[in-house]
Amino acid sequence: MTPPPGSLLAAENLRKAYGPTTALDGAEFSIHPGEMVAVMGPSGSGKSTLLHCLAGIVTPDSGSITYDGRELSAMNDAQRSALRRSEFGFVFQFGQLVPELTCVENVALPLRLNGTSRKEAERAALAWMERLEVDDLRGKRPGEVSGGQGQRVAVARALVTGPRVLFADEPTGALDSLNGERVMELLTEAARSAGAAVVLVTHEARVAAYSDREIVVRDGKSRDMERIV
C-alpha cells in the first residue's frame, strides 16, 4: 500500500469477519500528524472494529495498515504491544481505570510499565492531571470520583506517554451532555497541544464536530465526508 502523502496512519481495503458476520468490508482510513478524525456510524457498523485494527489490537483478515511507514502486519505481537505502550494512547467509553490504584497512580501507570521511576512517573502524571483539571483528585480512587472526572483522568493517562496517536472510542458515551462537552474540550485542547493525532469513534454529531474531518462507516465500508465550514 502507498499511504496518502504526509499521513501518519493509513489503512487500505480492510476486511474483517467474525464467523458469518462481516465487520469490515473494504474500509479505508488515513490521518495526518496532529489531525483529529471522527469515525462515525450506527451501532454495529464496524467503526470500533476499524479502530481496533488501526491500533493493532485486532488483526484484519486482509488489507494493509501502515503506521509511520511501517506495516503493522509485519510486526510481531511484542512489537505491536510496545507500540501501544509508547506511541499509542487509548480512552474508552468507561475509562477502564484500575480501581485499586489512586488517580495519580492510574495516570502514571503507562510510564511505570515502560520502566520510568515512580517519582518521575507521578511528576509527569500530575502535570497532565493539572492540564485536565483533575490534579485535586490525585489521592482519590476511581470509585470516589464522578464519571466526568474519571474520563478526564483517563485522558491524562492516555496522553502521559506523549503518544503520536490517541484512540478515543466513544469517550463521552457514558456522560451527560455537560460533562461530555467539557471532556471533549479538554481532550481536544490537550491533544492538540501535544501534537497527537486523534482517532475519535463516536455516533454523536456534537462530539464529531470537534474533529477536523469525518469518516462514516456503514456496513463495514467507509466514506470520507467533506467538512462544510
N, C-alpha and C positions, 0 to 999 in steps of 0.2 A: 504494500500500500504506500502511496505517496500522500502524506498528510497535507492539509491546506497550508500554504505558506505562513510561517510565523506561529502555527498552532503549537501548544504545549502538549495537549492530549487530544487524540483523534481516533475515531473508530469508523470502520467501513464494513457494510454488509454483514452486520452481526445477526446470527441466528442462534436461538436457544430454545430448547423444548424440555418440558418436564413430563415424561411419558407421552401421552397423546396430546397434551396441552402445549401449544406454541406460545412462548412468552415474547420472543423477538423474532421478527421475520424480515431481515434485511435492514435493520436500523442503522443509522449513521449519526455521527456526532463529532463536533470539534469545539475546542475552546482555546483562547489565547491567554498568555500570562496577564493576570490582573483583571480578567473579564469575569462577569457573573452571567451564567446562562441558566435560565429556568427550564426545567424539563416538566412539561405539563401533560395531563391526560387523565381520563377517568380511572377509577379503581379497576385493576386487572388489565390495564392497557400495556403493561410491560415497562413502565418508567422506573420502578425500583430495581427490576432485573437489569435494566440498562446501567443504572448507577453501580450496582454490584459488579457487573462485568468491567466497567471502566476502572473501578477501584481494585481490580484483581482479586476480589473475594469469590466471584463465580467465574468459571471458565466457559466461554461461549462454545457452542458446538462447531461453529465455523465463523469466518470473518477475521478481521485484523484490528488490533488495538495498539496504537503507538503512543508512548509517553516519552517526551524529550528525546525523540529519535530512536528509542529502544522499543522493540516488540515485546509486549507483555507475555505472549505465549512462549517466547524463547527463554523466559526466566523460570527458575525452579521455585518451589514453594518457599524456601528460605529467602530467596531474593525478593519475592513479592511481599513476604512478611516484613522484611527490612524496609521496603519501600513504604508500606502502610504505616510503619512506626516513625519514619523520619521525614518523608516528603508528602504524605497524605494526612489530612486531618478529617475527623468524622463527627457529625452532630446528627443524632437520631431523634425521632418524634418524642420519645420518653426519656431522653437524656442518657439513660443507662449509666448513671453514676454508681460507684461501688458504695453500698450503704454503710459498710463498716468503717469507711475512711471519712475523715473530715473533708470539707470542701477544698481546702488548700491542698490536702494530700491527693484528692482526686485530680486536681488540675496539674499537680506535679508528677503524677503517675507516669505519663508517657516519657518524661525526661528520666525518671528513675529507672524505667525499663531499658533505656538506652545507656545507662551507666553513669548518669550525672549524680553527683553527691546530693544528699538530702538538702543540705544548706543552700546550694546553688539552685537546685530544682525548685525549692519553695520560694526562693527570692524571685525567680522568673515567674512562678505561678502567681505570686502576689501582685506583681507588676501587671499581669494580664487581668487579674481579677479587679484591680483598680480601674483599668480601662473599660471593663464590662460592668462597673458599678456594683460589684459584689464583694469587695475586699473586706467589708464588715462581717461577712459570713465565714471567714477563714476557719474558725474553730467549730462551726456547726456541721452536723452530718446531714446528708441529703434529705432524710425524713423530717428534718426540723426546718426546712425552707419551703417557700411556695414553688409552684410549678414554673412560674416565670423566672424566679431567681435561680432555680435549678437548671433551666435551659441556658441562662447566661453563664453559669459555672461550666456547663458542658461546652459552650462556645469557647470559653477561655482555655479549657483543656484541649480542645481541637487545635487551637492556634499556638499553644505554648511551645511547640517544637519548631515553629517557623515553617509550616508546610507550604509547598508550592501550589497544592490543590486542596481545597476544602470541599468535602462532600456533605451536603446537608439534606437529609431525607425527611421531608415533612417536619421541619424544625419547629413550626408553630402549631402543628396539628392537634396538640393536647392542651392548647392555651386559649383563653378568651381573647377577643379581638384587641383589647387594650394592651395586654401583656404580649400578644403576638406582634403587634406593631413595634413595641419597644425592643423586643428581641431582634426583630429584623433590622431596625435602625442601628442597633449596636453591632450586630453581626456584620452588616454591610460596611459600616464605618471602620470596624476593626480589621476586616479582611482587606479592604482597600488600602488602609494604612500599612498593612503588612505585605502588600503586593501579591496576595494569594488569589489564584483563580478559584471561582466558586461554582460548583455544580449543584444547583438547587432544585430538588424534586418537590413539586407541590401540585395540588389540584385547585389552589385558591388564586384567583386573578389578582387580589390585593397583595399577595405575597410575591407573585411573579413580577409585579410592577416594579419591584426593587432591582430587577435584573437589567442587563444591557440587551439581552436577546432571549427569545423564547423558542424552544423546540417542542412541538406537540407530538406525543406518541399515542398512536391508536392502533389496536390490533397488531401490536408488535412492530409497526412501521413508524418512522419518524419523518417529521416535516418541519423545516426551518421557517419560522414566521418572521416577517419583516416588522420591526417595531415602528409604529407611526408616532412621531413626536409632534 
